[in-house]
Amino acid sequence: MANDLDLLKVVDVEGVVFSRGLRGYAADEVDEFLDRVADTLQRYSELHATDQMRIRELETTIRENDELKVSLQNALTMAKKTSEDFLASSQKESEAVLAQAKARAEGILADAVAQKTQLLGEIEELRRSKEHFVADAKAAVLRYNMLLDGLQEKKGQ
């Protein structure tokens, strides 16, 4: 590719002077053509400058979009980590709550079993007391009957 210094400029085309020969070209036609070439070069030069400016704008936009992309990726990574941390924390908390509830339930069950055992012991003791009371009452009734029988025999004698 040609160096920018080697490219023709509008001034080069406008300033060119050809030497005249015997059978040379018509000077008016050459001048008119050179004017058209100079105008075309000027237009291409303007378009090139506009394109270069647009390229720089687009490159800036691309850099900004790349920076935004990195920022969004970082934010997404941070949100994912925060979500994972929250999920892990929630999992640990739920496990702790379940363990605590299980321990309470086991405590309540142990208390209920102990209370049941105590009540069964008391019921058994009351049964024995009742049996002793009934046996004592029967023995007392028998004694009183024997006394009454003994009194009636004395009365009848």
Salt bridges, closest charged atoms under 4 A:
GLU46 OE1 - ARG43 NH1 3.88
GLU57 OE1 - ARG54 NH1 3.45
ASP85 OD2 - LYS81 NZ 3.13
GLU124 OE1 - ARG127 NH1 3.47
GLU124 OE2 - ARG128 NH1 3.93
